Amino acid sequence: MKTYTMYIYYKDTYMCKFPTTTTDPYVVYEVMGKESVNEAFQKGINYKTQIKVFKKFCNLILKKKLNCYKIRASDYLLFLSSFLALLKYKQVNYNDILFLKNKKKKSKNKKI
């Protein structure tokens, strides 16, 4: 199975990276972001309000990153789902995501 690393940039700033098995961000959205969007719709929150909340959260994490504050892993996961929801709503550019294929490490000890 091929593995990739997904690097996310928000407003031209490197934010975080996540391991993935695909190079399609919409597949990653189905796993990570769709649940939060569906939950908001079930609570009666329209998509314009969702976009405002997701942008506000992403901007908050960006501000913490730029000011060198500690960011918890759970905040990065929420950032990922917010970012993917914004990608689905076409509020961020697809070019803000970079996928790199992970190299397999070769064994240093070769038997003759």
N, C-alpha and C positions, 0 to 999 in steps of 0.2 A: 504494500500500500504506500502510495506517495504521500509525503507529508510536506506541508508548506508553513511558512510563517507569514502572517498577515500584519503589516505595519500600517498604523493609522496616523494620518496627519490631519490636524484640525486648524484651520486658519494659518496654514503654512508652518505649523509647529508640530514636531514629532511628539505624539502623545503616548503610544503604547504599542505593544505587539502581542499577538495571540497565535497559538498553534492552530492549524486547521488541516483538513484533508482535501480541501477543494480550493479552486481559484475563483469561484463564483461568490461574490458577497451576498447575493440574494439567497443562496443556500444557507449561508451562515446566519442571515436574517431569520430564516424559517426556524432555526434552532435557538437563537439568542434573543431576537428582538420582537418576534411576532406575539409572544405571550403578553408582553407589557402593553402593546398596542391593543390587542383584543380585550385585555382587562380594562383598559381605559374606556373603550367603546361600551363595554358591559355596564360600566358605572355612569354612562351617559355623557361622557366628555367628548366633544366634537374634535375633529382633526386639527382645526386652527388652534385650539387651546393646547392640544397635545404638542403641536409644533413649537409653541411658545415655551412650554415646560421643558421639552427636550433641548431646545437651544439654550435656555437659561442654565440647565444642568451642565451641558457641555462647556458653556462659557465659564461656569464656576470651577470646573476641573481644569480648564485652560489657565485660569487666573492662579490657581494653586500651583500648577506646574511651572508657570513663569516666575512665581515668587518663591520657588524652591521649598514649598511646604510638602509635608509627607502626605501621600495619597494612598489610602488603603486599597487592597486588592478588590474588595467588594465595590468600591467606588469605580475602579477601572471596569469591572463587569457591567455596572450600571451605565458607565460612559459608553461601552461597546453597544449595549442594547439601544441607548438613546441615539447614538451616532448612526446605527443601522436603520433605525426608524426614520431618522432624517434623510437618510439615503433613499429609503423607500418612498418618502414623500417628496423626493427630488429637491431637497433643501441644501444638500451638500453635493459636491461633485464626485463622480466615480473615480476621478484621478487622484483623490485624496487617500486612496487605498493602494498599497503595494504588496504584491504577493511574491515571495521568493521561495524557491524549492530548497528544501533542506538536503544537504549532502550526506551521504552515508559515510560514516567514519571507517577507514580501513584499519585493520589490525597492524600494529607496528611489528609484532613478533611473527615473522614468517618461518614456517618449518620447511626444512630442506629435505 
